[in-house]
Amino acid sequence: MAGLSRRRLIGAGLAATGTALVAGGSAGPRPTTLPATVVTPVAGPPAGPTPSASPPPALPTLDRPVFTLEEYRRLVPGPPFPANAVALTIDDGPHPMWTPKVLRLLDRYHVPALFCLIGNQVLGHETVAKDIVAAGHHVANHTWSHPAKIAGYVPDRVQQEVDRAQDKIYDTTGKLPTIFRSPGGAVSPAVFAAAAKSRMVPINWTNDPRDWTRPGTRSITDRMLAANPGQILLCHDGGGDRAQTCAALATVIPALQARGYQFVAL
Ligand SMILES: [Zn+2]
């Protein structure tokens, strides 16, 4: 692994998740439709009589979020993940202090990650958001304002949270998220419907070290080291002082790599 460049590793991650998941280009308005390879679900609606004349179908509305890499791959076609794959997801940024620290750490260990961005955090920190994408990482939609009670919102309000973040992330980075992470993992029929309407797969996680509660570097480290292949790991670069998270990742990433785990970016 040491002989591989970061670009190759991240390229492998892109290949693993399907290059079509990353919207190309940074110019122009946000596309209203995605390439067919992006939006064709495994279990799509029955083929209609005039497929060429109709827009790509929306993703199916789910009744539970994705928790593991296997569940993700069942919904989003692509090559199987490596047997020892784990996915690192980093929420609540971008943050002008902590995101660059996390990016340096990921670069040092050639680890690709998924950054779940809050729209109103991208606002004012556009350069940080661009740096995430420029480093080859993926970005997801983590709502506009991170409402803790989103599961109780009426559908229109949920959709506004999703759409406003989607527009800001796309306008800033040129990437159109295909993954939605709800604040706190909270879900409701309206949340699932909004994600599906915006052609995003709702993703939760398998391994939560609760780093946002600042339980101590040791606690975060121990919980993350308990990760198993196929899991989606959660940590944070926003929402407060993330020194413990950064310190834990500096231990966890090389330790999991030494165990033979391969980080992939959703
Ligand atoms: Zn969050």
Residues whose N, C-alpha, C, O or C-beta is under 5 A from the ligand:
A	BS01	ZN	D91 D92 P183 G184
